[in-house]
């Protein structure tokens, strides 16, 4: 399951908000080519308790290195067409991405908050509003376009997650090196059986790998999630059971992310994303419902896969 979680981190690093304000569009475009080092604090209030992490980020254009400063052995390296995650024993997972993200129109109204002064630098603030509710606030560094702070909100206006830089230094860096063993390739492929729209989210693209894993990525221009389908059961360490309409799922919150796992008749499924809690049920309801397998059936599936 760790491989699934890492991939969504990559897909959501660069916001895809299609703003009507030219200034914000320019800043977001600038952020995709920025070069800097930073330390970022992520803190989230979830139904299962507080989740937080301190991370060190180095970016050089589309290449990034993200290292947890509070969880030992947790490091992500990202570059054009490739990603890898390494722990204390070296590289533990990596793959190659194929295809490019598809552009789509955001469903958010953008409200300019005005000039900000963040960590001694000029910055600009924006609010993202959907259906009359503020769902996000962003602060972008004027020089580099880097998103130095972002807060997401639930439908009642309560803060869900806050991501903020506590140090920030624009620099010229060397892009991370990717001396990795060969791994599975995720190939861009249209998965027609997955819905084009889910609870106000648009299907952006789909991937499939040679091990039978499929990934379908959805976004509304600010929040995003991915639906994974795999031949074998998805394990979520430290997960808790949760029920929606009598259907049971396994759920785990980490800083800035939520993951659900469940099993259906012919495969296992997972949902991983940055959605605030009020949006979870509507997304899960649009997917195949969980099936409660007995002990013998579960043992068979774990040993031999679905049949």
C-alpha positions as CSV (number, residue, x, y, z in Angstrom):
1,X,0.0,0.0,0.0
2,X,2.9,2.4,0.5
3,X,3.5,2.6,-3.2
4,X,-0.1,3.8,-3.7
5,X,0.2,6.4,-1.1
6,X,3.4,7.9,-2.5
7,X,2.0,8.2,-6.0
8,X,-0.8,10.5,-4.9
9,X,1.6,12.7,-3.1
10,X,3.3,13.2,-6.5
11,X,0.1,14.0,-8.3
12,X,-1.0,16.6,-5.9
13,X,2.3,18.5,-5.4
14,X,1.5,21.0,-8.1
15,X,-2.0,22.6,-7.8
16,X,-4.1,22.4,-11.0
17,X,-6.4,25.3,-10.2
18,X,-7.4,27.0,-13.5
19,X,-7.9,30.5,-12.1
20,X,-9.6,33.4,-13.8
21,X,-7.1,35.8,-12.3
22,X,-4.1,36.1,-14.6
23,X,-1.8,36.9,-11.7
24,X,-2.5,33.5,-10.0
25,X,-2.1,31.7,-13.3
26,X,1.3,33.3,-13.7
27,X,2.3,32.4,-10.2
28,X,1.3,28.8,-10.5
29,X,3.2,28.5,-13.8
30,X,6.2,30.1,-12.2
31,X,6.0,27.5,-9.3
32,X,6.5,24.7,-11.7
33,X,9.9,25.9,-12.6
34,X,11.0,27.2,-9.2
35,X,14.2,26.2,-7.5
36,X,14.3,26.4,-3.7
37,X,14.9,24.5,-0.4
38,X,12.3,24.7,2.4
39,X,11.1,23.1,5.6
40,X,7.3,22.6,5.6
41,X,5.0,21.8,8.5
42,X,1.7,19.9,7.7
43,X,-0.9,19.8,10.5
44,X,-4.4,18.3,10.1
45,X,-7.4,17.9,12.3
46,X,-9.1,14.6,11.3
47,X,-12.0,12.6,12.8
48,X,-9.3,10.1,14.0
49,X,-7.2,12.8,15.8
50,X,-4.4,15.2,15.0
51,X,-1.9,14.3,12.3
52,X,1.3,16.3,11.7
53,X,4.7,16.0,10.0
54,X,7.7,18.2,9.4
55,X,9.4,17.7,6.0
56,X,12.3,19.1,4.1
57,X,11.7,20.0,0.4
58,X,14.2,20.6,-2.4
59,X,12.8,21.6,-5.8
60,X,14.5,22.2,-9.1
61,X,11.7,22.6,-11.7
62,X,9.9,19.3,-12.0
63,X,12.4,17.4,-9.8
64,X,11.8,17.3,-6.1
65,X,13.2,15.6,-3.0
66,X,11.0,15.4,0.0
67,X,12.3,14.0,3.3
68,X,10.4,13.6,6.5
69,X,12.2,15.2,9.5
70,X,9.9,13.5,12.0
71,X,9.5,10.0,10.5
72,X,12.8,8.1,10.2
73,X,13.6,6.6,6.8
74,X,10.9,8.3,4.8
75,X,12.1,10.0,1.7
76,X,10.6,10.7,-1.8
77,X,12.5,11.6,-5.0
78,X,10.5,12.8,-8.0
79,X,11.6,13.7,-11.5
80,X,10.3,13.8,-15.0
81,X,8.7,10.5,-15.6
82,X,10.1,8.7,-12.5
83,X,9.5,8.6,-8.8
84,X,11.1,6.6,-5.9
85,X,10.7,6.3,-2.2
86,X,13.6,5.2,0.0
87,X,13.9,4.1,3.6
88,X,16.6,3.0,5.9
89,X,17.5,0.0,3.6
90,X,17.8,2.1,0.5
91,X,15.3,2.3,-2.4
92,X,12.2,0.4,-1.5
93,X,9.8,1.4,-4.3
94,X,10.0,3.1,-7.6
95,X,8.3,3.2,-11.0
96,X,8.0,5.2,-14.2
97,X,5.1,7.3,-15.2
98,X,3.8,7.5,-18.7
99,X,1.6,10.3,-20.3
100,X,0.8,13.8,-19.1
101,X,-1.8,15.4,-17.0
102,X,-4.9,16.5,-18.8
103,X,-5.9,20.1,-18.4
104,X,-9.5,20.8,-17.2
105,X,-11.5,23.8,-15.9
106,X,-11.6,24.4,-12.2
107,X,-14.9,24.6,-10.5
108,X,-13.7,27.2,-8.0
109,X,-14.2,30.9,-7.9
110,X,-10.9,32.7,-7.1
111,X,-11.0,35.6,-4.7
112,X,-7.9,37.8,-4.4
113,X,-6.9,38.5,-0.8
114,X,-4.1,40.9,-1.7
115,X,-0.4,41.3,-0.9
116,X,1.0,39.4,2.0
117,X,4.4,39.5,3.8
118,X,5.4,35.9,4.5
119,X,8.8,35.0,6.1
120,X,10.2,38.4,5.1
121,X,9.2,38.1,1.4
122,X,6.5,39.6,-0.8
123,X,3.6,37.2,-1.4
124,X,0.1,37.1,-2.7
125,X,-3.0,35.5,-1.1
126,X,-6.0,33.9,-2.7
127,X,-9.2,32.2,-1.5
128,X,-10.9,29.4,-3.4
129,X,-14.7,29.3,-3.2
130,X,-17.0,26.6,-4.3
131,X,-20.8,26.7,-4.0
132,X,-20.5,29.7,-1.8
133,X,-18.1,28.0,0.7
134,X,-14.4,28.8,1.2
135,X,-12.5,25.6,0.6
136,X,-9.0,26.8,0.4
137,X,-6.6,29.7,1.1
138,X,-3.3,29.9,-0.6
139,X,-0.2,32.2,-0.2
140,X,2.2,32.2,-3.1
141,X,5.7,33.7,-3.1
142,X,5.8,36.5,-5.7
143,X,9.3,35.8,-6.9
144,X,9.2,32.0,-7.3
145,X,5.5,31.2,-7.3
146,X,6.1,28.6,-4.6
147,X,3.1,27.9,-2.5
148,X,4.4,28.8,0.9
149,X,1.1,28.3,2.7
150,X,-2.1,26.5,1.9
151,X,-5.1,25.8,4.2
152,X,-8.0,23.6,3.2
153,X,-11.4,23.7,4.9
154,X,-14.5,21.5,5.3
155,X,-18.0,22.5,4.3
156,X,-18.6,24.1,7.7
157,X,-15.7,26.4,7.3
158,X,-13.4,24.6,9.8
159,X,-9.8,24.2,9.0
160,X,-8.9,20.7,7.9
161,X,-5.2,20.8,6.9
162,X,-2.6,23.6,7.1
163,X,0.6,23.4,5.1
164,X,3.1,26.1,5.7
165,X,6.8,26.7,5.0
166,X,8.8,27.5,8.2
167,X,12.0,28.1,6.2
168,X,12.4,29.0,2.6
169,X,15.4,29.8,0.5
170,X,15.4,30.2,-3.3
171,X,18.5,28.6,-4.7
172,X,20.0,27.0,-7.8
173,X,20.0,23.3,-7.2
174,X,21.1,20.3,-9.1
175,X,18.2,18.0,-10.0
176,X,18.0,14.8,-7.9
177,X,19.8,11.8,-9.4
178,X,17.7,8.8,-10.3
179,X,20.1,5.8,-10.3
180,X,17.4,3.2,-9.7
181,X,16.7,-0.4,-10.6
182,X,14.1,-1.1,-13.2
183,X,10.6,-1.1,-11.8
184,X,7.0,-1.3,-13.0
185,X,5.7,1.2,-15.6
186,X,2.4,3.0,-15.2
187,X,1.1,3.5,-18.7
188,X,-1.5,6.1,-19.5
189,X,-4.7,4.3,-20.6
190,X,-8.4,5.1,-20.9
191,X,-10.4,3.1,-18.3
192,X,-13.9,3.4,-19.7
193,X,-15.5,1.5,-16.8
194,X,-14.5,4.2,-14.4
195,X,-17.0,7.1,-14.2
196,X,-16.1,10.4,-15.9
197,X,-17.6,12.4,-12.9
198,X,-17.6,11.5,-9.3
199,X,-19.3,13.7,-6.7
200,X,-18.3,16.9,-8.6
201,X,-14.8,15.6,-9.4
202,X,-13.6,15.1,-13.0
203,X,-11.7,12.0,-14.2
204,X,-8.3,13.5,-15.3
205,X,-6.5,10.4,-16.5
206,X,-6.0,6.7,-15.8
207,X,-2.9,4.4,-15.6
208,X,-2.3,0.7,-15.6
209,X,0.8,-1.3,-14.8
210,X,2.0,-4.7,-15.8
211,X,1.2,-6.1,-12.3
212,X,-2.5,-5.6,-12.8
213,X,-2.8,-2.4,-10.7
214,X,-5.0,0.4,-12.2
215,X,-5.1,4.0,-11.1
216,X,-7.8,6.6,-11.9
217,X,-7.1,10.2,-10.9
218,X,-9.8,12.7,-10.1
219,X,-9.7,16.4,-9.3
220,X,-12.0,19.4,-9.0
221,X,-9.2,21.8,-9.5
222,X,-8.1,22.0,-5.9
223,X,-8.8,18.7,-4.0
224,X,-7.9,15.4,-5.7
225,X,-7.9,11.7,-5.1
226,X,-7.0,8.5,-6.9
227,X,-8.9,5.2,-7.0
228,X,-6.7,2.1,-7.1
229,X,-7.8,-1.4,-8.1
230,X,-5.5,-4.3,-7.4
231,X,-5.6,-8.1,-7.7
232,X,-4.7,-8.6,-4.1
233,X,-5.8,-7.2,-0.8
234,X,-4.6,-3.7,0.1
235,X,-3.1,-3.4,3.6
236,X,-3.3,-0.2,5.5
237,X,-1.1,-0.3,8.6
238,X,-2.6,1.3,11.7
239,X,-6.0,1.7,9.9
240,X,-9.3,1.9,11.7
241,X,-12.7,0.4,10.6
242,X,-15.4,2.9,9.5
243,X,-18.9,2.4,8.1
244,X,-20.9,4.3,5.6
245,X,-24.5,3.2,5.0
246,X,-23.7,-0.2,6.6
247,X,-20.6,-0.8,4.4
248,X,-17.3,-1.3,6.1
249,X,-14.0,0.2,5.0
250,X,-10.5,0.5,6.5
251,X,-9.3,4.1,6.9
252,X,-6.1,5.8,7.9
253,X,-5.3,9.5,8.0
254,X,-1.7,10.8,7.6
255,X,-0.6,14.4,7.5
256,X,-2.4,15.9,4.5
257,X,-3.8,12.6,3.2
258,X,-6.5,10.0,3.8
259,X,-6.6,6.4,2.5
260,X,-9.4,3.9,2.4
261,X,-9.2,0.3,1.5
262,X,-11.9,-2.3,0.8
263,X,-12.6,-5.5,-1.2
264,X,-15.1,-6.2,-3.9
265,X,-16.0,-9.5,-5.6
266,X,-13.1,-9.7,-8.1
267,X,-10.5,-7.3,-6.8
268,X,-9.4,-5.0,-3.9
269,X,-9.8,-1.2,-4.1
270,X,-8.3,1.8,-2.4
271,X,-9.0,5.5,-2.4
272,X,-6.2,7.9,-1.5
273,X,-6.4,11.7,-1.6
274,X,-6.4,15.0,0.2
275,X,-10.2,15.4,0.5
276,X,-11.6,16.9,3.7
277,X,-13.9,14.4,5.6
278,X,-17.2,15.8,4.4
279,X,-16.4,14.6,0.9
280,X,-15.4,11.1,1.6
281,X,-18.8,9.4,1.7
282,X,-20.0,10.8,-1.6
283,X,-16.9,9.5,-3.4
284,X,-17.1,6.0,-1.9
285,X,-20.8,5.7,-2.7
286,X,-19.9,6.2,-6.4
287,X,-17.6,3.2,-6.3
288,X,-18.3,-0.6,-6.1
289,X,-19.4,-1.4,-2.5
290,X,-17.3,-3.6,-0.2
291,X,-18.1,-7.3,0.1
292,X,-17.6,-9.0,3.5
293,X,-15.6,-12.2,2.8
294,X,-15.5,-15.0,5.3
295,X,-12.3,-16.4,6.7
296,X,-11.8,-19.2,4.2
297,X,-12.6,-16.9,1.2
298,X,-10.2,-14.2,2.6
299,X,-7.4,-16.7,3.1
300,X,-7.9,-18.0,-0.5
301,X,-7.8,-14.5,-2.0
302,X,-4.7,-13.6,0.0
303,X,-2.9,-16.7,-1.2
304,X,-4.1,-17.0,-4.8
305,X,-5.9,-13.8,-5.6
306,X,-9.5,-13.3,-6.6
307,X,-11.2,-15.9,-8.8
